[in-house]
């Protein structure tokens, strides 16, 4: 003979029904959170690319200004600036001479930052300038 204990609030109908299952709930919550994680990851990659483009723009501007300071032409040496940069940034780089005088030369490099997320253009260009004395 089995002993039955009485649990308050439970009836015979609730004890015979199968309990409610929550097996898929965590997967559904994860799927809802996944787009936010992807967006944050892509924005981090975009920020890294913008920082790298700014670094390469500074390198190119210094190299162009250094070569221009040793030449008699007076303008920035675009080829020297592009040679100092990595390939994908050199393709997107534009150089200009600004504020040059008899004693110094200033070169500005502007690099277009590629977009990772279509339609979201937070950092469009990275621009750096360098000034070198003429020798």
Secondary structure, 3 states (H helix, E strand, C coil): CCCCCCCCCCCHHHHHCCCCCCCCHHHHHHHHHHHHHHHHHHHHHHHHHHHHHHHHHHHHHHHHHHHHHHCCCCCCCHHHHHHCCCHHHHHCEEEEECCCCCCEEEEEEEEECCCCCCCCCCCCEEEEEEEEECC
